Amino acid sequence: MKLIIQIPAYNEEISLPLTLSSIKREYEGIDEVELLVINDGSTDRTRYIAEEYGVEHILNLKFNMGLAKAFLLGLQYCINAGADIIVNIDADNQYNADDIGKLIWPIVNNRADIAIGTRPVDRIKQFSPLKKVLQKFGSKVVRLLSSTGTEDAASGFRAFSRKAAMMMNVFDNYTYTMETIMQSKSKGLTIESVPVRTNAGFRKSKLVRSMFGYVKNSGMTILRMFIIYRPFRFFAIIGGLLFIAGALIWLRFLWFYIHGNGSGNIQSLIFSTILIVIGFQTAILGVIADLLGINRKLIEDVQIRVKQLEQKNNP
């Protein structure tokens, strides 16, 4: 069984040596271990440091494409390189690489398709109290919307089986963490959360430039993924709320009408009718979106089959 540990890196000449030197080359149940550094358009010595440390695979992107795209390109590279299991770990030395063996164990034993490292958020000194609250809240929202038991939705320390890696698609340009969780359930993939440790003194996240920006981008990502992967539920909830609101206003009008005050509340009848119609139309939109979602799944199935054929023709 072959394990490739991929490390997306953008201008990480300071922290990359710490990350590379902490990764072991032997794990239980694994026959081969190789490293991949995804040099995401770095302008420092990231590429040369990877070469100096004997990294087997270096994927040099011509310009900075962002974490989400770098992650997806890394998965595809690992698949082509014959990986049976792929571990993604950040280059900032945030995660304790000694936990890689623990992270891949559910996949080695066929208990899960994806394993996500759960950080001890409360004990991470680099996280402000507000960020800790937001991290927990965001994970709860993703857990609810995705119908998974994921405990740390923002964790980038993950392991994927070959099957899961071939199914992954990332449409978001901001991050891959939440999207891969949202789509895993719809694709029949199982996720297991694994407690992992973090290292002290890692640098601040390059994704989180401001707390407001982090909340805005994360919120938009969650909303977009919910619409893409749970379209009927999303539109049905909105349509249902509008329909109920319209029905309640209509019942209010009916109450006044029965008691002889209907003529003075015609505007309520008009407003309730508008809400009911919009609610019904929104529900219909949900059905259409769900049908489009089925079509997307069929296209993704074809995509997976094409990847499998490519692997057979290019062993």
Residue frames as qw, qx, qy, qz and C-alpha x, y, z in Angstrom:
[[0.000, 0.888, 0.460, 0.000, 0.00, 0.00, 0.00],
 [0.469, 0.244, 0.027, 0.849, 1.40, 3.36, -1.06],
 [0.199, -0.851, -0.378, 0.306, 1.00, 6.56, 0.96],
 [0.402, 0.410, 0.089, 0.814, 1.75, 9.99, -0.46],
 [0.268, -0.705, -0.404, 0.519, 1.81, 12.92, 1.95],
 [0.341, 0.618, 0.296, 0.644, 1.02, 16.15, 0.11],
 [0.346, -0.577, -0.282, 0.684, 1.99, 19.57, 1.42],
 [0.287, 0.833, 0.298, 0.368, 0.53, 22.68, -0.28],
 [0.535, -0.487, -0.096, 0.683, 3.05, 25.48, 0.20],
 [0.303, 0.838, 0.197, 0.408, 3.10, 29.16, -0.68],
 [0.149, 0.733, -0.350, 0.564, 6.22, 31.07, 0.44],
 [0.832, -0.532, -0.007, -0.159, 6.95, 28.62, 3.24],
 [0.616, 0.503, -0.492, 0.353, 10.76, 28.69, 3.25],
 [0.166, -0.532, 0.570, -0.604, 10.78, 29.22, 7.03],
 [0.700, -0.195, 0.473, -0.498, 8.27, 26.62, 8.22],
 [0.869, 0.309, -0.283, -0.262, 8.60, 24.00, 5.46],
 [0.400, 0.433, -0.767, 0.252, 11.90, 22.56, 6.81],
 [0.341, -0.215, 0.688, -0.604, 10.21, 21.96, 10.19],
 [0.820, 0.166, 0.145, -0.528, 7.28, 20.22, 8.53],
 [0.765, 0.429, -0.467, -0.112, 9.41, 18.03, 6.26],
 [0.234, 0.427, -0.792, 0.369, 11.84, 17.00, 8.99],
 [0.466, -0.167, 0.602, -0.627, 8.98, 15.93, 11.28],
 [0.852, 0.199, -0.093, -0.476, 7.41, 13.47, 8.83],
 [0.573, -0.321, 0.753, 0.035, 8.31, 9.82, 9.32],
 [0.429, 0.404, -0.622, -0.516, 8.79, 7.39, 6.44],
 [0.287, -0.032, -0.957, -0.022, 7.35, 4.26, 8.04],
 [0.544, -0.128, 0.256, -0.789, 3.76, 3.58, 9.11],
 [0.401, 0.018, 0.901, -0.167, 1.94, 0.42, 10.05],
 [0.590, 0.523, 0.595, -0.153, 0.11, -1.11, 7.10],
 [0.398, 0.881, -0.104, -0.233, 2.01, 1.05, 4.57],
 [0.893, 0.067, 0.227, 0.384, 4.65, -0.31, 2.17],
 [0.486, 0.309, 0.153, 0.803, 5.76, 2.92, 0.49],
 [0.146, -0.858, -0.317, 0.378, 5.80, 6.51, 1.74],
 [0.467, 0.292, 0.250, 0.797, 6.50, 9.45, -0.56],
 [0.086, -0.639, -0.300, 0.703, 6.21, 13.21, -0.22],
 [0.322, 0.599, 0.465, 0.567, 4.66, 15.76, -2.55],
 [0.153, -0.521, -0.209, 0.813, 5.21, 19.50, -2.13],
 [0.320, 0.737, 0.517, 0.294, 2.77, 21.61, -4.12],
 [0.338, -0.273, -0.013, 0.901, 4.71, 24.81, -4.72],
 [0.211, 0.781, 0.588, -0.018, 1.83, 27.23, -5.25],
 [0.347, 0.811, 0.124, 0.455, 3.68, 29.93, -7.18],
 [0.592, -0.710, -0.086, 0.371, 6.09, 30.73, -4.33],
 [0.379, 0.874, -0.143, 0.268, 8.53, 33.59, -4.83],
 [0.391, -0.757, 0.511, -0.113, 10.93, 32.49, -2.06],
 [0.152, 0.472, -0.865, -0.073, 13.09, 29.35, -1.71],
 [0.788, -0.058, 0.401, -0.464, 10.19, 26.93, -1.07],
 [0.885, 0.400, -0.180, -0.153, 10.96, 24.86, -4.18],
 [0.459, 0.580, -0.618, 0.267, 14.67, 24.54, -3.44],
 [0.383, -0.405, 0.659, -0.505, 14.07, 23.59, 0.18],
 [0.907, 0.092, 0.209, -0.354, 11.82, 20.75, -0.99],
 [0.779, 0.507, -0.364, 0.064, 14.62, 19.58, -3.29],
 [0.102, 0.604, -0.667, 0.423, 17.21, 19.81, -0.51],
 [0.559, -0.251, 0.618, -0.493, 15.10, 17.63, 1.77],
 [0.052, -0.130, 0.961, 0.237, 14.79, 14.91, -0.87],
 [0.590, 0.338, 0.410, -0.608, 11.08, 15.30, -1.59],
 [0.492, 0.103, 0.805, 0.316, 10.14, 12.73, -4.25],
 [0.239, 0.633, 0.612, 0.410, 7.52, 14.85, -5.97],
 [0.106, -0.458, -0.154, 0.869, 7.46, 18.62, -6.43],
 [0.288, 0.673, 0.620, 0.282, 4.52, 20.16, -8.30],
 [0.237, -0.298, -0.014, 0.925, 5.53, 23.69, -9.31],
 [0.257, 0.794, 0.551, 0.010, 2.58, 25.92, -10.20],
 [0.454, 0.411, 0.156, 0.775, 3.50, 28.89, -12.36],
 [0.126, -0.450, 0.112, -0.877, 1.48, 31.33, -10.27],
 [0.135, 0.014, 0.768, -0.626, -0.37, 31.36, -6.96],
 [0.366, -0.256, -0.699, -0.558, -3.66, 29.52, -7.54],
 [0.549, -0.430, 0.198, -0.689, -4.81, 29.45, -3.94],
 [0.331, -0.290, 0.847, -0.299, -5.13, 26.71, -1.37],
 [0.772, 0.242, 0.416, -0.415, -8.27, 25.08, -2.81],
 [0.741, 0.607, -0.221, -0.180, -6.88, 24.63, -6.32],
 [0.149, 0.615, -0.761, 0.142, -3.46, 23.57, -5.05],
 [0.543, -0.165, 0.736, -0.369, -5.12, 20.92, -2.89],
 [0.832, 0.379, 0.255, -0.315, -7.17, 19.53, -5.79],
 [0.577, 0.685, -0.442, -0.055, -4.19, 19.48, -8.17],
 [0.135, -0.518, 0.809, -0.242, -2.24, 17.67, -5.48],
 [0.738, 0.035, 0.579, -0.345, -4.90, 14.98, -5.15],
 [0.808, 0.556, -0.023, -0.194, -4.89, 14.41, -8.91],
 [0.301, 0.706, -0.636, 0.084, -1.09, 14.24, -8.95],
 [0.387, -0.358, 0.793, -0.305, -1.08, 11.69, -6.12],
 [0.841, 0.252, 0.362, -0.312, -3.66, 9.55, -7.92],
 [0.700, 0.663, -0.256, -0.068, -1.53, 9.56, -11.06],
 [0.114, 0.644, -0.722, 0.227, 1.51, 8.68, -8.96],
 [0.639, -0.027, -0.765, -0.069, -0.24, 5.52, -7.73],
 [0.132, -0.262, 0.617, -0.731, -1.19, 6.57, -4.20],
 [0.385, -0.371, -0.839, -0.100, -3.56, 4.28, -2.29],
 [0.350, -0.789, -0.432, 0.263, -3.86, 6.77, 0.57],
 [0.323, 0.560, 0.009, 0.763, -3.24, 10.51, 0.43],
 [0.417, -0.654, -0.420, 0.470, -2.57, 12.65, 3.50],
 [0.211, 0.760, 0.106, 0.606, -2.85, 16.42, 3.28],
 [0.563, -0.596, -0.296, 0.490, -0.91, 18.40, 5.87],
 [0.132, 0.988, 0.048, 0.062, -0.26, 22.15, 5.99],
 [0.693, 0.400, -0.230, 0.554, 3.24, 23.52, 5.45],
 [0.134, -0.784, 0.184, -0.577, 3.03, 25.88, 8.44],
 [0.385, 0.148, -0.810, 0.417, 3.93, 23.09, 10.90],
 [0.520, -0.360, 0.149, -0.760, 0.62, 23.55, 12.72],
 [0.933, -0.153, -0.085, -0.314, -0.16, 19.84, 12.92],
 [0.463, -0.552, 0.693, -0.020, 1.90, 17.26, 14.76],
 [0.593, 0.422, -0.584, -0.360, 3.15, 14.95, 12.01],
 [0.052, -0.219, 0.945, -0.236, 3.57, 12.12, 14.54],
 [0.542, 0.241, 0.587, -0.551, -0.21, 11.68, 14.29],
 [0.470, 0.381, -0.520, -0.603, -0.14, 10.73, 10.61],
 [0.195, 0.068, -0.978, -0.020, -0.12, 7.04, 11.52],
 [0.177, 0.336, 0.750, -0.542, -3.19, 7.53, 13.70],
 [0.403, 0.470, -0.009, -0.785, -4.91, 9.58, 11.00],
 [0.458, 0.320, -0.662, -0.500, -4.55, 6.97, 8.26],
 [0.153, -0.090, 0.957, -0.230, -5.50, 4.02, 10.48],
 [0.580, 0.366, 0.497, -0.531, -9.29, 4.18, 9.78],
 [0.617, 0.600, -0.278, -0.426, -8.55, 4.06, 6.04],
 [0.153, 0.433, -0.888, -0.034, -5.95, 1.31, 6.31],
 [0.203, 0.072, 0.928, -0.303, -8.53, -0.77, 8.17],
 [0.136, -0.299, -0.722, -0.609, -11.35, 0.11, 5.71],
 [0.104, -0.546, -0.688, 0.466, -13.39, 1.85, 8.42],
 [0.150, 0.836, 0.194, -0.491, -13.60, 5.15, 6.57],
 [0.654, 0.583, 0.262, 0.404, -12.95, 6.76, 3.21],
 [0.198, 0.721, -0.135, 0.650, -11.85, 10.07, 4.71],
 [0.622, -0.502, -0.429, 0.420, -10.24, 10.81, 8.07],
 [0.089, 0.817, 0.011, 0.569, -10.15, 14.37, 9.42],
 [0.498, -0.025, -0.551, 0.669, -7.86, 15.42, 12.24],
 [0.342, -0.840, -0.352, -0.233, -9.71, 17.05, 15.12],
 [0.361, 0.419, -0.381, 0.741, -7.62, 19.74, 16.78],
 [0.392, -0.549, -0.596, 0.435, -7.85, 20.63, 20.49],
 [0.158, 0.717, 0.239, 0.636, -9.18, 24.08, 19.56],
 [0.473, -0.860, -0.151, -0.122, -9.62, 25.20, 23.18],
 [0.732, -0.540, 0.146, 0.388, -5.91, 24.64, 23.89],
 [0.631, 0.400, 0.218, 0.629, -4.46, 26.37, 20.81],
 [0.318, -0.623, -0.195, 0.688, -2.87, 29.56, 22.11],
 [0.192, -0.058, 0.414, 0.888, -2.57, 31.13, 18.65],
 [0.139, -0.545, -0.681, -0.469, -6.38, 31.18, 18.35],
 [0.161, -0.226, 0.264, -0.924, -8.16, 34.13, 19.91],
 [0.297, 0.215, 0.787, -0.496, -11.27, 33.44, 22.06],
 [0.563, 0.492, 0.055, -0.662, -13.46, 34.74, 19.22],
 [0.447, 0.424, -0.699, -0.364, -11.80, 32.47, 16.66],
 [0.031, -0.064, 0.975, -0.209, -12.28, 29.46, 18.94],
 [0.452, 0.371, 0.553, -0.593, -15.99, 30.21, 19.21],
 [0.556, 0.554, -0.225, -0.577, -16.30, 30.69, 15.46],
 [0.225, 0.345, -0.895, -0.173, -14.40, 27.48, 14.75],
 [0.182, 0.127, 0.921, -0.319, -16.76, 25.49, 16.96],
 [0.488, 0.499, 0.328, -0.637, -19.86, 27.18, 15.61],
 [0.452, 0.535, -0.490, -0.519, -18.77, 26.67, 12.00],
 [0.103, 0.187, -0.976, -0.044, -18.10, 22.99, 12.63],
 [0.329, 0.292, 0.769, -0.464, -21.55, 22.56, 14.16],
 [0.524, 0.566, 0.017, -0.637, -23.20, 24.22, 11.15],
 [0.383, 0.450, -0.725, -0.354, -21.26, 22.05, 8.68],
 [0.075, -0.046, 0.978, -0.191, -22.01, 18.96, 10.77],
 [0.446, 0.411, 0.559, -0.565, -25.72, 19.77, 10.68],
 [0.534, 0.612, -0.151, -0.564, -25.91, 20.64, 6.98],
 [0.358, 0.468, -0.771, -0.240, -23.72, 17.76, 5.81],
 [0.916, -0.211, -0.012, -0.341, -25.30, 15.12, 8.08],
 [0.740, 0.276, -0.524, 0.320, -21.84, 13.94, 9.10],
 [0.702, -0.660, -0.208, 0.167, -20.11, 13.62, 12.45],
 [0.575, 0.448, -0.150, 0.668, -17.23, 15.92, 11.52],
 [0.510, -0.711, -0.331, 0.353, -15.90, 17.60, 14.65],
 [0.275, -0.642, 0.176, 0.693, -13.37, 20.03, 13.10],
 [0.639, 0.677, 0.364, 0.012, -14.64, 21.20, 9.71],
 [0.230, 0.949, -0.210, -0.048, -11.78, 23.66, 9.15],
 [0.640, -0.508, 0.532, 0.223, -8.98, 21.18, 9.79],
 [0.554, 0.681, -0.391, -0.277, -6.59, 20.76, 6.85],
 [0.129, -0.412, 0.900, -0.058, -4.98, 17.64, 8.33],
 [0.825, 0.193, 0.174, -0.502, -6.80, 14.92, 6.39],
 [0.255, -0.243, 0.896, 0.269, -6.39, 11.49, 4.87],
 [0.704, 0.369, -0.051, -0.605, -8.19, 10.24, 1.76],
 [0.726, 0.029, 0.673, 0.141, -8.51, 6.80, 0.29],
 [0.187, -0.103, 0.629, 0.747, -7.81, 6.54, -3.42],
 [0.042, 0.561, 0.793, 0.234, -11.53, 6.06, -4.02],
 [0.125, -0.842, -0.384, 0.358, -12.42, 9.24, -2.10],
 [0.250, -0.530, 0.273, 0.763, -9.67, 11.28, -3.76],
 [0.169, 0.136, 0.733, 0.644, -10.95, 10.36, -7.22],
 [0.040, -0.698, -0.705, -0.119, -14.44, 11.58, -6.26],
 [0.250, -0.660, -0.254, 0.662, -13.38, 14.96, -4.93],
 [0.314, 0.620, 0.327, 0.640, -14.26, 18.15, -6.80],
 [0.295, -0.546, -0.313, 0.719, -13.56, 21.62, -5.47],
 [0.256, 0.741, 0.433, 0.444, -15.49, 24.56, -6.93],
 [0.295, -0.944, -0.116, 0.094, -14.71, 27.09, -4.21],
 [0.549, 0.641, -0.238, 0.481, -11.65, 29.31, -4.64],
 [0.317, -0.785, 0.307, -0.436, -11.29, 30.08, -0.93],
 [0.286, -0.422, 0.829, -0.230, -10.82, 26.70, 0.74],
 [0.540, 0.065, -0.771, -0.332, -11.48, 23.00, 0.22],
 [0.003, -0.112, 0.863, -0.493, -12.15, 22.00, 3.83],
 [0.481, 0.219, 0.497, -0.688, -15.90, 22.54, 4.08],
 [0.640, 0.386, -0.311, -0.587, -16.74, 21.65, 0.50],
 [0.399, 0.255, -0.878, -0.068, -15.13, 18.21, 0.64],
 [0.153, 0.082, 0.840, -0.514, -17.17, 17.44, 3.76],
 [0.541, 0.342, 0.205, -0.741, -20.44, 18.62, 2.21],
 [0.644, 0.393, -0.456, -0.473, -19.99, 16.53, -0.92],
 [0.075, 0.288, -0.949, 0.104, -18.75, 13.38, 0.80],
 [0.454, 0.164, 0.712, -0.509, -22.17, 12.48, 2.20],
 [0.671, 0.513, 0.033, -0.534, -23.89, 12.85, -1.18],
 [0.524, 0.530, -0.638, -0.194, -21.25, 10.59, -2.73],
 [0.944, -0.209, -0.204, -0.152, -21.68, 7.84, -0.16],
 [0.536, 0.402, -0.548, 0.500, -18.28, 8.37, 1.47],
 [0.684, -0.646, -0.329, 0.077, -17.75, 7.78, 5.18],
 [0.190, 0.720, -0.330, 0.580, -15.84, 10.26, 7.34],
 [0.751, -0.474, -0.387, 0.246, -14.16, 9.57, 10.66],
 [0.061, -0.913, 0.210, -0.345, -12.84, 12.25, 13.00],
 [0.844, -0.057, -0.346, 0.406, -9.47, 11.50, 14.60],
 [0.371, -0.921, 0.015, 0.117, -8.10, 13.51, 17.56],
 [0.738, 0.363, -0.099, 0.560, -4.73, 15.03, 16.62],
 [0.477, -0.659, -0.136, 0.565, -2.22, 17.32, 18.27],
 [0.379, 0.889, 0.039, 0.254, -0.92, 20.68, 17.13],
 [0.679, 0.027, -0.201, 0.705, 2.52, 22.22, 17.48],
 [0.233, -0.846, -0.227, 0.423, 3.24, 25.39, 19.40],
 [0.251, -0.616, 0.263, 0.699, 4.48, 28.51, 17.67],
 [0.454, 0.358, 0.649, 0.495, 3.07, 28.01, 14.18],
 [0.066, -0.036, 0.147, 0.986, 2.49, 31.14, 12.12],
 [0.434, 0.407, 0.383, -0.707, -0.85, 32.87, 11.67],
 [0.588, 0.411, 0.685, 0.128, -3.11, 31.58, 8.92],
 [0.136, -0.148, 0.400, 0.894, -2.66, 33.22, 5.53],
 [0.085, -0.485, -0.760, -0.424, -6.33, 32.59, 4.78],
 [0.308, -0.803, -0.492, 0.134, -7.54, 34.56, 7.81],
 [0.363, 0.355, -0.034, 0.861, -6.47, 38.12, 7.10],
 [0.260, -0.241, 0.274, -0.894, -9.29, 39.55, 9.20],
 [0.224, 0.164, 0.890, -0.362, -11.96, 37.96, 11.36],
 [0.518, 0.505, 0.210, -0.657, -14.71, 39.69, 9.39],
 [0.461, 0.498, -0.577, -0.454, -13.30, 38.39, 6.11],
 [0.046, 0.154, -0.984, 0.070, -12.96, 34.89, 7.54],
 [0.371, 0.320, 0.712, -0.503, -16.57, 34.83, 8.74],
 [0.526, 0.567, -0.050, -0.632, -17.85, 36.26, 5.45],
 [0.381, 0.446, -0.738, -0.333, -15.90, 33.85, 3.23],
 [0.043, -0.037, 0.981, -0.187, -16.66, 30.82, 5.40],
 [0.441, 0.384, 0.544, -0.602, -20.36, 31.72, 5.57],
 [0.552, 0.551, -0.249, -0.574, -20.60, 32.17, 1.81],
 [0.235, 0.338, -0.897, -0.159, -18.78, 28.88, 1.26],
 [0.214, 0.126, 0.902, -0.353, -21.14, 26.98, 3.57],
 [0.515, 0.501, 0.295, -0.631, -24.20, 28.56, 1.95],
 [0.468, 0.537, -0.507, -0.485, -22.94, 27.85, -1.58],
 [0.135, 0.215, -0.967, -0.030, -22.10, 24.25, -0.76],
 [0.357, 0.250, 0.754, -0.492, -25.48, 23.71, 0.90],
 [0.574, 0.548, 0.018, -0.608, -27.21, 24.96, -2.25],
 [0.396, 0.490, -0.704, -0.328, -25.04, 22.77, -4.51],
 [0.239, 0.144, -0.958, 0.071, -25.19, 19.54, -2.52],
 [0.049, 0.397, 0.839, -0.369, -28.55, 19.91, -0.72],
 [0.074, -0.109, -0.309, -0.942, -30.59, 21.96, -3.23],
 [0.424, -0.477, -0.652, -0.410, -34.02, 20.49, -2.51],
 [0.502, -0.524, -0.549, 0.416, -33.63, 20.84, 1.24],
 [0.245, -0.178, -0.063, 0.951, -32.41, 24.45, 0.86],
 [0.216, -0.159, -0.366, -0.891, -35.25, 25.62, -1.39],
 [0.485, -0.458, -0.720, -0.191, -37.85, 23.51, 0.43],
 [0.396, -0.433, -0.504, 0.634, -36.98, 25.18, 3.74],
 [0.026, -0.156, 0.051, 0.986, -37.26, 28.67, 2.24],
 [0.341, -0.221, -0.592, -0.696, -40.42, 27.81, 0.30],
 [0.470, -0.447, -0.757, 0.085, -41.97, 26.18, 3.35],
 [0.260, -0.380, -0.393, 0.796, -41.30, 29.20, 5.55],
 [0.138, 0.055, -0.241, -0.959, -42.81, 31.56, 2.98],
 [0.425, -0.300, -0.725, -0.452, -45.84, 29.29, 2.54],
 [0.423, -0.461, -0.695, 0.354, -46.40, 29.03, 6.30],
 [0.123, -0.281, -0.186, 0.933, -46.05, 32.81, 6.73],
 [0.271, -0.069, -0.437, -0.855, -48.57, 33.37, 3.94],
 [0.463, -0.369, -0.784, -0.187, -50.97, 30.81, 5.41],
 [0.325, -0.420, -0.581, 0.617, -50.81, 32.42, 8.85],
 [0.060, 0.199, -0.024, -0.978, -51.56, 35.86, 7.41],
 [0.375, -0.177, -0.647, -0.640, -54.43, 34.33, 5.39],
 [0.434, -0.436, -0.774, 0.148, -55.83, 32.77, 8.58],
 [0.159, -0.333, -0.341, 0.865, -55.57, 36.17, 10.25],
 [0.244, 0.028, -0.325, -0.913, -57.60, 37.69, 7.42],
 [0.443, -0.288, -0.788, -0.315, -60.12, 34.85, 7.68],
 [0.313, -0.399, -0.675, 0.536, -60.52, 35.55, 11.41],
 [0.048, 0.307, 0.118, -0.943, -61.30, 39.22, 10.78],
 [0.314, -0.047, -0.597, -0.736, -63.57, 38.33, 7.85],
 [0.386, -0.369, -0.846, -0.013, -65.67, 35.96, 9.99],
 [0.253, -0.548, -0.521, 0.604, -66.02, 38.70, 12.61],
 [0.233, 0.877, 0.420, 0.002, -67.14, 41.25, 10.02],
 [0.177, -0.870, 0.199, 0.416, -63.87, 43.16, 9.60],
 [0.772, 0.123, 0.476, 0.402, -62.68, 41.60, 6.34],
 [0.426, 0.841, 0.219, 0.252, -63.03, 44.71, 4.20],
 [0.159, -0.957, 0.239, -0.037, -60.42, 46.53, 6.25],
 [0.560, -0.527, 0.613, 0.179, -57.81, 43.82, 5.86],
 [0.832, 0.544, 0.078, -0.076, -57.79, 43.19, 2.12],
 [0.258, 0.808, -0.525, 0.069, -54.08, 44.11, 2.01],
 [0.491, -0.418, 0.746, -0.163, -53.37, 41.15, 4.31],
 [0.848, 0.285, 0.426, -0.136, -55.15, 38.83, 1.89],
 [0.606, 0.773, -0.186, 0.005, -53.10, 40.17, -1.03],
 [0.040, -0.741, 0.654, -0.145, -49.82, 39.89, 0.91],
 [0.677, -0.210, 0.683, -0.177, -50.61, 36.34, 2.08],
 [0.844, 0.482, 0.214, -0.098, -51.43, 35.30, -1.49],
 [0.397, 0.819, -0.408, 0.064, -48.11, 36.69, -2.72],
 [0.296, -0.577, 0.738, -0.185, -46.19, 34.81, -0.02],
 [0.806, 0.053, 0.561, -0.180, -48.00, 31.54, -0.74],
 [0.762, 0.646, 0.007, -0.042, -47.36, 31.83, -4.48],
 [0.213, 0.794, -0.553, 0.133, -43.67, 32.68, -3.96],
 [0.532, -0.407, 0.710, -0.215, -43.34, 29.81, -1.48],
 [0.872, 0.272, 0.390, -0.120, -44.86, 27.39, -3.97],
 [0.613, 0.764, -0.198, 0.047, -42.59, 28.66, -6.76],
 [0.101, -0.732, 0.653, -0.165, -39.54, 28.33, -4.50],
 [0.732, -0.157, 0.643, -0.159, -40.46, 24.71, -3.76],
 [0.828, 0.536, 0.160, -0.032, -40.77, 24.04, -7.50],
 [0.293, 0.843, -0.439, 0.105, -37.34, 25.64, -7.94],
 [0.467, -0.519, 0.698, -0.161, -36.04, 23.16, -5.36],
 [0.869, 0.190, 0.450, -0.077, -37.36, 20.24, -7.41],
 [0.648, 0.752, -0.097, 0.073, -35.65, 21.61, -10.53],
 [0.019, -0.799, 0.576, -0.171, -32.39, 22.17, -8.64],
 [0.703, -0.285, 0.636, -0.140, -32.57, 18.63, -7.29],
 [0.864, 0.439, 0.246, 0.009, -32.97, 17.27, -10.83],
 [0.402, 0.840, -0.328, 0.160, -29.94, 19.31, -11.90],
 [0.392, -0.642, 0.633, -0.183, -28.09, 17.85, -8.91],
 [0.877, 0.045, 0.475, -0.046, -28.89, 14.34, -10.15],
 [0.710, 0.694, -0.021, 0.120, -27.49, 15.31, -13.55],
 [0.016, 0.842, -0.506, 0.187, -24.33, 16.62, -11.85],
 [0.676, -0.384, 0.618, -0.121, -23.91, 13.30, -10.05],
 [0.890, 0.354, 0.284, 0.043, -24.20, 11.41, -13.34],
 [0.460, 0.831, -0.247, 0.190, -21.52, 13.65, -14.87],
 [0.287, -0.722, 0.596, -0.202, -19.28, 13.06, -11.85],
 [0.866, -0.080, 0.490, -0.057, -19.77, 9.29, -12.22],
 [0.777, 0.607, 0.047, 0.159, -18.61, 9.58, -15.83],
 [0.102, 0.879, -0.408, 0.226, -15.66, 11.68, -14.65],
 [0.607, -0.507, 0.597, -0.132, -14.64, 8.97, -12.18],
 [0.905, 0.217, 0.362, 0.045, -14.90, 6.26, -14.85],
 [0.555, 0.795, -0.152, 0.192, -12.71, 8.33, -17.17],
 [0.193, -0.788, 0.546, -0.208, -10.10, 8.69, -14.40],
 [0.797, -0.229, 0.552, -0.084, -10.18, 4.95, -13.79],
 [0.846, 0.487, 0.181, 0.117, -9.70, 4.23, -17.49],
 [0.275, 0.880, -0.331, 0.203, -6.82, 6.67, -17.62],
 [0.470, -0.624, 0.605, -0.153, -5.17, 4.84, -14.72],
 [0.886, 0.064, 0.459, 0.009, -5.56, 1.48, -16.47],
 [0.715, 0.666, 0.072, 0.200, -4.13, 2.82, -19.73],
 [0.289, 0.749, -0.384, 0.457, -1.27, 4.64, -17.96],
 [0.845, -0.461, -0.253, 0.098, -0.13, 2.35, -15.15]]
